[in-house]
Amino acid sequence: MNNIPRVETPPRRPQWMLSPLAAVTHAALTVFHRIRGYTSPGTSPETDIEGAARYDEQIVKSWRNYLVEYTGDENPFQKKRCLELGPGPDLGAGLFLLAEDAAFYQAMDVNPLIKRASKDFYNQVLTLIKDSHGTTVAKSLAQILEKYQADNSGLFSYICQPDFDLGILEADSIDLVLSQAAFEHFNDPLQTINQLSRVVRPGGVFLAQVDLMTHTPFVRDIDPLSIYRLPDWYYRGFHYPGIPNRVRPDEYVKTLSLNGWSDITVIPTHVVDNEYLRRTQPHMASRFRHRDAEMSFLSVVVLARRDYIDEQ
């Protein structure tokens, strides 16, 4: 695939300063998040209704572009039963998918963040859909949304489960799995892939954009790989809801392959420059120092195809 990743060049800082900063910041974040609870990052449908709606629109357009190139299908959502994992504070992406003629939209999450999305937010999404797809499509989706809000049924559905058990979904019921900057927050994303292998039908496609950087403002700019400096015992000891899980692209590839997926493609969308990596990698925890971890990758899109049913 023709994709040129964005190269990040963090300012040069002494390593003796950055490693202690990573440890102290991680401990402070643990206290903060344990008190505050988990909140979804990104544009909020509460404070920026139009921005959040346009963000969802752009996400679906991005998914479409990747899928067109990966599958060769110019209408990759058409007649597909879609499952979005970790939709965050709203379900706007689901409406945009249905506007693209998806057959069904199912969303699953651990935290009930979608309660933050107001009627005004969904009206803004429908306005954008009216502008791009016409009044008839927007009115039809308004009825689908109303049905969902009344009894969580119809072509639009949402499930919130603290244990994030995909086993409740029907086997071979999903054609397309989609996720945007959520897999890095799952407690066990590799187990999620294992469960998806039962849920997704043969020939179904997996697409996940994964943010591999630290999520802490300021630190993210000067030391985007700071979370990988910390040993596992320290990182686990200061655990908080939504903590980045530090699963690297090679682990996704291995798990997908072992669970019956093929045509596995990892597309880096953001990378760090070689000089930063050269200075930083020797100071990382030991399991992140090997070449297979691809520590230059800051953000990736992972695509795969479900080719057969795992008999295990």
Helices and strands as residue ranges (DSSP letters): E 6-8, H 15-36, H 49-71, E 81-85, H 92-99, E 104-109, G 113-116, H 119-133, H 135-151, E 156-160, G 166-168, E 174-180, G 183-185, H 189-199, E 200-211, H 219-222, G 226-229, H 232-237, H 249-258, E 261-272, H 274-280, G 281-283, G 286-288, G 291-293, E 297-306
